[in-house]
């Protein structure tokens, strides 16, 4: 509950400190300029560099990448190794840039045309039949009396903490975490649980089956080995979870140990991750090979547990991998959470509303194999637009970035008692998905991601200290220098 309160305070703080921009957040939005540059003659690649961009891409195959030798210096698109700047936004606010510049080693930057596609029934069945034991029954997925009883037991423990606290005279230093439960509220909730328990079946309804049914959006199956699997199968997503499917990462576990009374799951149910990452990663690639999926790269790897739905015990311990398609540049990740501060990111929340489906694979590998698998928003690579597009020089990108950062941060810290601090800590030149205006398709093309962290403060409250620093990104089209609008996707 304390998390909910914190989030409400953050929203109030942000609203107080940030005015609404008077104009759209755009720079150099000229489709004509972009199209001309995309269809210009590709920059030649040195003969000793392996061409990683196929001249033709099939309707179903994604571009493949190989290790490349360093091209001749005269043909490389080069950029500085580090970027240091201080940008004055207002009289009281500046943005510090102290960022390593991450680019491709071979200096080759292709552009692809892509579009969303649907999973076929054959693909779904292939994934399920390859990775899962044979099903013997299908369950309704209803809450049984045993499951409701576990929830009641957990609630009674929570209610008892509040009743004991009041019995002691409500000492503030012993106040339980979360919103107070009065005796009246406890009685109402227990009555609701009692009715739910009365209506719950003794056991889940079963129906004998001999195969998986991909036409069901969601189904729970009993397997030959006695385990239960929840399957999600649809046109835009296919996946399964052995067990409850509540995945709890090492980072979440560590954070909850700071507030043990607030833990979403019982931290005592956590199983230490003893599986070596190298072993789990080997299983990961073997799994993708078995279902014929290639062209992806790992963007996040975390220790994780799969926690029972009642939050009381772990069903599996291992590694949770998230993958994105690798176009020969750097894979992208929608939230900042890797190697210390960040690995490769599109920003944590900055472009969350962009109308672009993100092709993602998530796999959890435990001691006995894959226990959770999700593949969502598959894409089809239509063709290569430019095998090595000419990018704007760094000086031009720097100018666009300064203007973009000034516009983006102009309102921060302007409210009464508001303070703000912004630091760009990494600049990544990578393949990024942009929506094509007026068309049903996307460009996979080079963009600069300026990854920044920030702290906002209002009076005695600091946004950043409570939940850890927040990481986001400013996205700049590397071809025409336009700032990408996160709401529009271009």
C-alpha positions as MATLAB code, in Angstrom:
seq = 'XXXXXXXXXXXXXXXXXXXXXXXXXXXXXXXXXXXXXXXXXXXXXXXXXXXXXXXXXXXXXXXXXXXXXXXXXXXXXXXXXXXXXXXXXXXXXXXXXXXXXXXXXXXXXXXXXXXXXXXXXXXXXXXXXXXXXXXXXXXXXXXXXXXXXXXXXXXXXXXXXXXXXXXXXXXXXXXXXXXXXXXXXXXXXXXXXXXXXXXXXXXXXXXXXXXXXXXXXXXXXXXXXXXXXXXXXXXXXXXXXXXXXXXXXXXXXXXXXXXXXXXXXXXXXXXXXXXXXXXXXXXXXXXXXXXXXXXXXXXXXXXXXXXXXXXXXXXXXXXXXXXXXXXXXXXXXXXXXXXXXXXXXXXXXXXXXXXXXXXXXXXXXXXXXXXXXXXXXXXXXXXXXXXXXXXXXXXXXXXXXXXXXXXXXXXXXXXXXXXXXXXXXXXXXXXXXXXXXXXXXXXXXXXXXXXXXXXXXXXXXXXXXXXXXXXXXXXXXXXXXXXXXXXXXX';
ca = [
       0.000    0.000    0.000;
       2.892    2.319    0.703;
       3.861    1.946   -2.968;
       0.456    3.244   -4.000;
       0.848    6.250   -1.718;
       4.317    6.935   -3.113;
       3.042    6.788   -6.675;
       0.251    9.227   -5.843;
       2.803   11.617   -4.356;
       4.941   11.283   -7.482;
       2.000   12.155   -9.701;
       1.216   15.202   -7.588;
       4.843   16.264   -7.663;
       5.131   15.907  -11.403;
       1.933   17.838  -11.994;
       3.173   20.602   -9.714;
       6.617   20.860  -11.272;
       5.888   20.379  -14.985;
       3.711   22.686  -17.111;
       2.023   21.462  -20.274;
       4.117   22.288  -23.376;
       2.488   24.843  -25.650;
       3.585   23.070  -28.830;
       4.146   19.565  -30.125;
       7.490   18.045  -29.246;
       8.875   17.851  -32.803;
      11.957   18.947  -34.666;
      12.404   18.831  -38.451;
       9.381   16.632  -39.178;
       9.856   16.429  -42.946;
       8.892   13.142  -44.536;
      10.306   14.307  -47.869;
      13.777   14.849  -46.420;
      13.715   11.498  -44.668;
      12.477    9.589  -47.717;
      15.119   11.185  -49.942;
      17.897   10.176  -47.576;
      16.544    6.673  -47.050;
      16.450    6.003  -50.784;
      19.772    7.632  -51.568;
      22.741    5.553  -52.693;
      24.061    3.508  -49.760;
      27.458    4.419  -48.347;
      29.938    1.866  -49.722;
      31.246   -0.731  -47.307;
      34.913   -1.670  -47.252;
      35.809   -4.876  -49.078;
      37.192   -6.445  -45.917;
      33.864   -5.952  -44.157;
      31.322   -8.748  -44.393;
      28.074   -7.387  -45.790;
      25.545   -8.061  -43.031;
      22.596   -6.573  -44.934;
      20.971   -8.853  -47.520;
      20.000   -7.182  -50.781;
      16.663   -8.965  -50.618;
      14.816  -10.049  -47.514;
      12.208  -12.761  -47.770;
       8.677  -12.310  -46.512;
       9.371  -14.513  -43.508;
      13.115  -14.301  -42.761;
      14.663  -11.582  -40.638;
      18.097  -10.235  -41.575;
      20.954  -12.247  -40.155;
      24.168  -10.814  -38.746;
      27.699  -12.135  -38.677;
      30.952  -11.075  -37.084;
      32.565   -8.402  -39.211;
      36.112   -7.266  -39.705;
      36.866   -3.586  -39.200;
      36.170   -1.603  -42.391;
      38.608    0.893  -43.808;
      38.659    4.088  -41.795;
      37.794    6.244  -44.818;
      34.481    4.441  -45.271;
      33.351    4.295  -41.655;
      30.772    6.601  -40.173;
      32.615    7.556  -37.020;
      31.558    9.325  -33.825;
      33.334   10.358  -30.608;
      33.862    7.805  -27.864;
      32.546   10.089  -25.119;
      30.209   13.072  -24.911;
      30.591   15.837  -22.332;
      28.290   18.861  -22.325;
      26.412   21.133  -19.966;
      23.161   22.522  -21.352;
      21.536   25.542  -19.722;
      17.786   24.945  -19.812;
      16.666   27.808  -17.563;
      18.388   30.173  -15.147;
      18.091   27.543  -12.414;
      18.277   24.259  -14.353;
      20.940   22.655  -16.512;
      21.317   19.214  -18.034;
      24.670   17.476  -17.676;
      25.843   15.135  -20.424;
      28.578   12.758  -19.292;
      28.008    9.805  -21.562;
      29.965    7.121  -23.358;
      28.897    6.976  -27.005;
      27.953    3.417  -28.010;
      27.914    2.675  -31.755;
      28.374   -0.274  -34.070;
      31.953   -1.456  -34.425;
      31.663   -1.858  -38.212;
      30.056    1.541  -38.823;
      27.326    0.021  -41.012;
      23.757    1.272  -40.449;
      20.994   -0.424  -42.466;
      17.313    0.512  -42.727;
      14.540   -2.072  -43.065;
      10.855   -1.907  -43.827;
       8.792   -4.089  -41.495;
       5.188   -4.757  -40.612;
       3.272   -6.553  -37.902;
       2.163  -10.101  -38.599;
       0.016  -12.732  -36.922;
       1.047  -16.082  -35.557;
      -0.292  -18.964  -37.578;
      -2.022  -21.889  -35.920;
       0.822  -24.099  -37.111;
       3.403  -21.901  -35.357;
       1.460  -21.947  -32.103;
       1.082  -25.732  -32.143;
       4.752  -26.164  -33.011;
       5.830  -24.087  -30.000;
       3.509  -25.856  -27.577;
       4.139  -29.382  -28.808;
       7.907  -28.853  -28.957;
       8.368  -27.296  -25.527;
       5.612  -28.908  -23.436;
       4.676  -32.475  -22.466;
       1.468  -33.868  -23.901;
      -1.755  -32.591  -22.267;
      -4.170  -35.096  -20.747;
      -6.902  -32.765  -19.457;
      -8.103  -29.190  -19.688;
      -9.109  -27.289  -16.542;
     -11.560  -24.441  -16.113;
      -9.072  -22.310  -14.200;
     -11.624  -21.582  -11.454;
     -10.579  -20.638   -7.906;
     -10.983  -23.764   -5.786;
     -11.886  -23.845   -2.082;
      -8.237  -24.559   -1.301;
      -7.080  -21.474   -3.204;
      -9.694  -19.201   -1.619;
      -8.791  -20.621    1.783;
      -5.145  -19.624    1.259;
      -6.232  -16.077    0.453;
      -8.380  -15.950    3.602;
      -5.466  -17.162    5.720;
      -3.202  -14.455    4.288;
      -5.844  -11.754    4.893;
      -6.377  -12.906    8.489;
      -2.670  -12.413    9.172;
      -2.847   -8.896    7.747;
      -5.989   -8.071    9.752;
      -4.430   -9.412   12.952;
      -1.508   -6.973   12.652;
      -3.901   -4.021   12.623;
      -6.003   -5.366   15.508;
      -2.903   -5.991   17.629;
      -1.601   -2.492   16.834;
      -4.848   -0.901   17.986;
      -4.875   -3.064   21.112;
      -1.463   -1.613   22.041;
      -2.796    1.923   21.822;
      -1.746    2.564   18.196;
       1.932    3.461   18.742;
       3.141    5.272   15.616;
       6.543    3.575   15.583;
       4.838    0.148   15.382;
       2.233    1.045   12.778;
       1.883   -1.763   10.193;
       2.645   -0.966    6.578;
      -0.197   -0.118    4.258;
      -3.613    1.423    4.670;
      -5.289    0.737    8.006;
      -7.956   -1.959    8.143;
     -10.701   -1.098   10.637;
     -12.654   -3.809   12.439;
     -15.681   -2.946   10.307;
     -13.705   -3.275    7.073;
     -12.214   -6.570    8.240;
     -15.691   -7.967    8.922;
     -16.984   -6.887    5.486;
     -14.023   -8.407    3.641;
     -14.268  -11.673    5.570;
     -17.969  -11.902    4.716;
     -17.063  -11.471    1.033;
     -14.421  -14.180    1.312;
     -16.912  -16.486    3.032;
     -19.351  -16.142    0.143;
     -16.546  -16.716   -2.361;
     -15.499  -19.819   -0.441;
     -19.093  -21.115   -0.389;
     -19.392  -20.822   -4.169;
     -15.933  -22.166   -5.004;
     -15.722  -25.756   -6.304;
     -13.840  -28.416   -4.355;
     -11.678  -29.047   -7.401;
     -11.181  -27.566  -10.816;
     -13.415  -28.967  -13.536;
     -11.567  -31.292  -15.874;
     -12.141  -32.271  -19.474;
     -10.016  -35.002  -21.094;
      -8.012  -33.754  -24.092;
      -5.386  -35.214  -26.375;
      -3.879  -32.029  -27.815;
      -3.525  -28.282  -27.349;
      -6.197  -26.029  -28.778;
      -4.644  -22.781  -30.068;
      -8.070  -21.311  -30.823;
      -8.556  -20.802  -27.071;
      -7.263  -17.411  -25.984;
      -6.514  -18.821  -22.543;
      -6.640  -22.386  -21.312;
      -5.246  -24.376  -18.372;
      -4.043  -27.906  -19.092;
      -3.026  -30.831  -16.928;
       0.094  -32.519  -18.327;
       1.369  -36.067  -18.499;
       3.968  -35.312  -15.820;
       1.305  -34.122  -13.366;
       2.086  -30.424  -13.688;
      -0.347  -27.714  -14.734;
       0.340  -25.272  -17.574;
      -1.491  -22.070  -18.477;
      -1.421  -21.457  -22.231;
      -2.027  -18.129  -23.942;
      -2.446  -18.570  -27.687;
      -3.598  -15.858  -30.055;
      -2.741  -14.048  -33.245;
      -0.391  -11.540  -31.603;
       0.946  -13.570  -28.666;
       1.687  -17.143  -27.805;
       3.056  -18.407  -24.538;
       2.734  -20.652  -21.543;
       3.554  -20.782  -17.863;
       4.137  -23.927  -15.843;
       2.653  -23.239  -12.425;
       1.081  -20.018  -11.233;
       2.986  -17.757  -13.611;
       3.706  -15.013  -11.033;
       7.318  -14.217  -11.856;
       9.248  -12.302   -9.217;
      12.730  -11.011  -10.120;
      15.809  -10.749   -7.946;
      15.589   -6.948   -8.123;
      11.983   -6.994   -6.902;
      12.952   -9.387   -4.122;
      15.855   -7.194   -2.998;
      13.691   -4.073   -3.049;
      10.939   -5.723   -1.031;
      13.408   -6.726    1.653;
      13.652   -3.000    2.456;
       9.906   -3.000    3.233;
       9.169   -6.592    4.285;
       5.610   -5.814    5.383;
       4.798   -4.460    1.917;
       6.145   -7.346   -0.135;
       3.809   -8.264   -2.956;
       4.831  -11.839   -2.290;
       6.093  -13.497    0.872;
       9.854  -12.892    0.776;
      10.346  -15.967    2.945;
       9.133  -18.022    0.003;
      12.083  -16.930   -2.143;
      14.469  -19.654   -3.340;
      18.049  -18.473   -3.934;
      19.078  -18.615   -7.587;
      21.744  -21.324   -7.745;
      21.452  -22.093  -11.464;
      24.441  -20.651  -13.308;
      23.604  -18.058  -15.933;
      25.805  -19.826  -18.518;
      23.807  -23.029  -18.059;
      20.485  -21.192  -18.302;
      21.605  -19.293  -21.391;
      22.616  -22.537  -23.094;
      19.091  -23.868  -22.473;
      17.656  -20.596  -23.797;
      19.386  -20.845  -27.187;
      18.656  -24.564  -27.455;
      14.978  -23.776  -26.846;
      14.877  -21.158  -29.606;
      16.661  -23.540  -31.980;
      14.069  -26.242  -31.293;
      11.185  -23.966  -32.313;
      13.068  -22.421  -35.253;
      13.345  -18.858  -33.911;
      16.520  -16.947  -34.727;
      17.796  -13.410  -35.083;
      17.209  -12.366  -31.447;
      19.570  -11.047  -28.793;
      19.378  -10.923  -24.994;
      18.602   -7.477  -23.617;
      17.958   -8.417  -19.993;
      18.920  -11.352  -17.773;
      17.816  -11.501  -14.137;
      17.624  -14.049  -11.398;
      13.958  -14.839  -10.749;
      11.462  -17.025   -8.924;
       8.049  -18.228   -9.983;
       5.846  -17.648   -6.942;
       2.619  -19.489   -6.164;
      -0.547  -17.479   -6.610;
      -1.027  -17.246   -2.836;
       2.419  -15.644   -2.550;
       3.636  -18.118    0.057;
       6.155  -20.294   -1.741;
       8.356  -20.465   -4.793;
       7.608  -23.059   -7.455;
      10.813  -22.521   -9.428;
      14.093  -20.624   -9.238;
      16.227  -19.657  -12.227;
      16.884  -16.945  -14.814;
      14.435  -14.666  -16.610;
      15.615  -13.614  -20.085;
      14.075  -10.915  -22.257;
      15.039  -10.782  -25.929;
      14.511   -8.456  -28.876;
      15.260   -8.852  -32.557;
      18.856   -8.049  -33.451;
      19.274   -6.119  -36.699;
      23.055   -6.129  -36.422;
      23.066   -3.095  -34.186;
      21.993   -3.143  -30.572;
      18.869   -4.886  -29.288;
      16.407   -2.625  -27.535;
      14.715   -3.024  -24.189;
      11.599   -1.105  -23.096;
      12.630   -0.631  -19.475;
      15.896    0.407  -17.915;
      17.078   -2.342  -15.630;
      20.294   -3.965  -16.805;
      23.999   -3.937  -15.815;
      24.020   -1.478  -12.974;
      22.065    1.441  -14.353;
      21.043    0.505  -17.865;
      22.001   -1.627  -20.836;
      20.083   -0.792  -23.997;
      16.818    1.026  -23.501;
      14.042    2.878  -25.223;
      13.294    4.518  -21.914;
      11.375    3.572  -18.831;
       7.964    5.054  -19.528;
       9.165    7.790  -21.887;
       7.809    6.107  -24.988;
       5.466    3.655  -23.361;
       2.471    5.126  -25.188;
       4.045    4.970  -28.630;
       1.664    3.154  -31.005;
       4.253    0.554  -31.964;
       3.985   -3.095  -30.919;
       7.270   -4.325  -29.495;
       8.409   -7.718  -30.727;
       9.581   -9.440  -27.576;
      10.428  -12.889  -26.264;
      10.472  -13.623  -22.531;
      11.751  -16.958  -21.226;
      12.346  -18.168  -17.685;
      14.754  -21.084  -17.361;
      14.783  -23.098  -14.114;
      16.807  -26.114  -13.015;
      14.528  -28.507  -14.904;
      14.149  -26.376  -18.071;
      11.828  -23.694  -19.441;
       8.979  -22.846  -17.048;
       7.673  -19.657  -18.680;
       7.629  -18.572  -22.336;
       6.045  -15.590  -24.074;
       6.542  -14.415  -27.668;
       4.536  -11.328  -28.515;
       3.952   -8.927  -31.429;
       5.870  -10.818  -34.148;
       7.098   -8.820  -37.127;
       7.723   -9.501  -40.767;
      10.733   -7.906  -42.410;
       9.481   -6.831  -45.830;
      12.673   -5.550  -47.461;
      15.947   -3.704  -47.000;
      15.411   -0.003  -47.771;
      19.058    1.031  -47.546;
      22.031   -1.219  -46.869;
      24.076    1.536  -45.214;
      22.252    4.843  -44.912;
      24.114    8.130  -44.525;
      23.727    9.541  -41.024;
      23.905   13.129  -39.842;
      27.353   14.077  -38.496;
      27.731   14.188  -34.740;
      27.856   17.997  -34.574;
      24.401   18.163  -36.165;
      23.041   15.531  -33.796;
      24.523   17.441  -30.850;
      22.671   20.594  -31.936;
      19.384   18.702  -32.322;
      19.900   17.051  -28.934;
      20.537   20.353  -27.162;
      17.374   21.875  -28.605;
      15.377   18.744  -27.772;
      16.630   18.564  -24.191;
      15.939   22.246  -23.620;
      12.387   21.844  -24.849;
      11.768   18.607  -22.942;
      13.003   19.901  -19.584;
      12.028   23.565  -19.781;
       9.181   23.215  -17.273;
      10.921   21.107  -14.632;
      11.779   22.732  -11.348;
       9.694   25.832  -12.111;
       7.084   25.284   -9.388;
       7.373   26.541   -5.838;
       9.964   24.541   -3.837;
      10.622   22.315   -6.877;
      14.114   21.217   -7.783;
      15.289   19.003  -10.616;
      18.518   17.305  -11.678;
      19.093   15.630  -15.067;
      22.112   13.704  -16.321;
      22.522   12.010  -19.706;
      24.704    9.013  -18.852;
      24.776    7.072  -22.136;
      24.269    7.831  -25.836;
      23.436    4.805  -27.969;
      23.261    4.776  -31.774;
      21.103    1.764  -32.542;
      18.296    0.326  -34.653;
      14.938    1.702  -33.495;
      11.386    1.170  -34.725;
       9.610    4.210  -36.195;
       6.051    4.263  -37.475;
       5.588    5.328  -41.109;
       3.154    8.207  -41.313;
      -0.095    7.380  -43.099;
       0.922    3.760  -43.733;
       0.548    0.404  -42.060;
       4.214   -0.315  -41.523;
       7.456    0.580  -39.772;
      11.052    1.520  -40.399;
      13.741   -0.296  -38.447;
      16.363    2.417  -38.654;
      19.278    4.104  -36.862;
      18.337    6.449  -34.029;
      20.204    8.041  -31.173;
      18.950    7.211  -27.692;
      20.094    9.710  -25.076;
      19.585    7.857  -21.830;
      19.162   10.069  -18.792;
      18.384    9.743  -15.126;
      16.703   12.418  -13.089;
      15.678   13.414   -9.608;
      12.751   15.709   -8.832;
      12.206   17.291   -5.425;
       9.412   19.327   -3.884;
       9.949   20.553   -0.349;
      11.011   17.624    1.805;
       9.965   14.984   -0.732;
      12.355   13.739   -3.407;
      11.225   11.698   -6.389;
      14.182    9.423   -7.029;
      15.326    8.655   -3.498;
      12.178    6.693   -2.615;
      12.031    4.379   -5.621;
      15.533    4.656   -7.001;
      16.543    6.917   -9.853;
      14.278    6.931  -12.864;
      15.766    6.246  -16.305;
      14.334    7.558  -19.554;
      15.467    8.388  -23.068;
      15.343   11.131  -25.660;
      15.120    9.544  -29.126;
      16.581   11.313  -32.180;
      16.311   10.086  -35.771;
      19.948    9.652  -36.824;
      19.121   10.219  -40.505;
      17.206   13.526  -40.457;
      17.710   14.676  -36.856;
      14.018   14.805  -35.947;
      13.021   14.243  -32.333;
      10.779   11.175  -32.039;
       7.407   11.967  -30.518;
       6.589    9.119  -28.115;
       2.843    9.504  -28.621;
       3.084    9.319  -32.409;
       5.891    6.814  -32.846;
       7.857    8.970  -35.348;
];
